[in-house]
Amino acid sequence: MILVAIVAELLEEYTVVVARVLEHVLQDVPLPFPRRVRFLILRSLPFVSTSSNPHRLQ
């Protein structure tokens, strides 16, 4: 049971890190995605920071 709790905690932390990395990549690096697609991707990420500003997308 303890092992399950440890794995669940690690997966939660991993998900947070992956979401932050994707948020950073989609906001700061110009990608071939249109603004609306980047906005939808960012909105669908779990654990995104509430301070993210969708108007910052260019």
N, C-alpha and C positions, 0 to 999 in steps of 0.2 A: 504494500500500500504506500509505503514511503517512497519507493522507486517511482510509482505512478505520479505522485505529487511532484517529485523532482523533475521528471520528464515534462510534465505539464507546465511547470514554471519555466523550464528552458525553452520550450516551444513558444510560450507567451513572449519571453524576452526576444527570441529570434524573430518573431513576427513584428514586434515593435521596431527592431533594427532594420528589417527589410522594408517596412513601410516608410521609415524615415529616409532611407537611402533612395527609394523610388520617388518620394516627395521631392528630395533635393535634386535628383536627376531631371525630373519632369518640370521643375520650376526654373532651374538655372541654366540648363543646357538646351540650346535651340535644337529641337528635334523636328523631323518631318511631319509630326502630327499637327493637325490644326488645333487652334486654341480650345475649341469646344471639346475635342477628344481628350486633350490633356486635362482639362477641367473635370471631365467625367471620370477619368482614371483616378485623379487625385481624390475626388469625392467618394469613390468606391473603396479606397484603402482603409483597412481597419487600423485603429489606433493613430489616426493622423492627428497632428497637433491642432488645437483649436485656434492657435494664433496664426495659422497659415492664411495667407491672403490670396484668394483666387484672382484678384485684379492685378496681381504681380505678374501673372503669366503674360508672355509676349509672343 
